[in-house]
Amino acid sequence: MNAIAKNQQTWLQALRSDALTQFAAQGFPSPRAEEWRYTNVSAIEKKRFLPVSDAQTAVDVTDILTAYQLKEAWSLVLVDGCFHADLSLLDGLPEAVAVMSMANALDSEAETLQRTLGQAVSAMEHGFVAFNTAHFTDGLFVRIAAKQVLTKPIQVLHIATQADSLTATRTVIIAETMAAVELVETFVGIDNSYLSAAVTEVFVEDNAAVTLTKVQCEADKAYHFGGTYVKQARNARFTHHNFAFGSLLARCDIHSDLEDAAECELNGLYLGAKRQHLDNHTRIHHNKPHGISRELYKGILDDRARGVFQGRVIVAEDAQKTDSTMNNRNLLLSADAEADTKPQLEIYADDVKCGHGVTVGQLDDKSIFYLQSRAIDEETARNMLTFAFANEMVNKINIPALHDLVLAEVLKRFPQQGIEQDLL
Amino acid sequence: MLSIKNLTVSVGDKQILKGINLEIKAGEIHAIMGPNGSGKSTLSHILSGKGGYEVTGGAVTYQGKDLLEMPPEIRAREGVFLAFQYPVEIAGVSNIYLLKAALNSVRKYHGLSEVDAMDFLTLIKEKVRLLEMDEKFLYRAVNEGFSGGEKKRNEILQMAILEPKLCILDETDSGLDIDALKVVSEGVNSLRSPDRAFIMVTHYQRLLDYIKPDYVHVLAHGQIVKSGGAELALELEEKGYSWVEAA
């Protein structure tokens, strides 16, 4: 974790030192905290995860790149928390666009980072943010100049290769006034137990648009703690697709603060099996009038998996005419699977339109019979309906290569019988 | 083709069908009419294999086989088709996907290979035109957000693709305006053939103006109280169900 050691800026040292103090004081979150009540992270304290040292052998990541590096995209690859220029594809970027590793950005974009890093989320948020701020080694920095509309998406591909490793990465994305960009964060790992802690801050300036897709396909034994914290200025649009597929235990926080007439769309799909624990925590804060938020999270839980959804929508007193909906739908495929869902609306304005809905259930008998009456056997009908439940979220992805990547990940986790791939 | 003998069916403690007898031959169209609560829909559900009913007596033989022993998908593969009164909306499954899966499932059962992609498209486009549907419907989720008329056309489209032997139309006319009724009826009429039979379950005579039945049966209180030719439907329209219920 030496990539950033050369960055001796005092502001960064102060930020890290404050975060370290904060982390020393609070540690990792405990289930006693309301926002962590369904997720116990004490298991990670019993393990010894260590930062990757230079002495560890490099692992061939060619197969991972083949499977997860998007075609028709600019991509930046981080292996065990550090940028690898040789694996990354950053040729042909427009001049008005800065895409580089966080380590490089701390040198060449120091001024920008000084006013943004830690501004969308503070180390006070919880132990993982404090830990990340104190220890992050690298990450992605993106700045899209005003009025620039990127024609290709930007991907950051996080690859964990070492057993018992610990990586902390930080990403800062800035879309200046009227800029538009699509970004993809992909997390994958070689079959090991490791811990990955990633914090992303997104600044969407006036009238800018950012779409960010997170594809979390960490290894089965991995621990993943990710947070995306967004500041949306006037008329800014932010869309997030959150695919939580991997990890033994994963927690993902998505928070957005909205100014006047900003629009926020949060989509999520979590697929849990075996003993996976997948926690998604969202917070949409409408600070100013005329904001719109749309949220739909779906979960499919099998075996003894547990899914958690905590969604908070806060409408400040000043945020009149806010229009907000939040929905969480869970499909339980086994009697031992569990879904904990807690939508919360906190409304301080009096002229708003806000709704929320939650379902936890099994497949609908009427739908199964309908398919059976169309010659499809019950097992295939169940597979089709389960897949369809997930596919609604996959179909929200507009980037063809990304759609196919996520679809392949979903199919990997489903029985194939009855899935007509050529028609998807 | 279909022989129903003294069929009795209950839901919980309540007996819904109280001894139904019906013989249907290939090529025939039978209309089953009756007031609400007479057991019309129960009969179509029982024939298609919907759960939640208990057959307490009697037998149903379809092409020499015990129909009631078959799971719903086997009935479908054997050629029984139910056009639903309330077609189910299935989010995330496109119409064309369902049609292809259903057709292949039937073909596989009969030892045929999967349908060729180009042949399938040709077939489906022809049927879509027949039902005056927009091709866009093929790529929309099954019945999701469809109007009442679109849902019913979609049922007939599925029927046209699967080419069943015994077609059961459960209240197909309900919720249809006159134009949609004509299109749906033309679709059904185009499927009439000497080796295919139809059971049309309906409350009103209106549908029978467009699809002329060979036989009309009146169901009341779980029994067939009167049978006759197409003229019986007209008589019913005139005199109302109280006429036969009292009988």
Interface residues (C-beta under 8 A of the other chain):
Chain A: D364 D365 K366 S367 F369 Y370 L371 Q372 S373 R374 A375 I376 D377 E378 T380 A381 M384 L385 F387 A388 F389 A390 N391 E392 N395 G418 E420 D422 L423 L424
Chain B: S48 G49 K50 G51 P71 P72 E73 R75 A76 R77 F81 L82 F84 P87 V88 I90 A91 G92 V93 S94 I96 Y97 L98 K100 A101 A102 S105 V106 Y109 A117 A141 Q158 L162
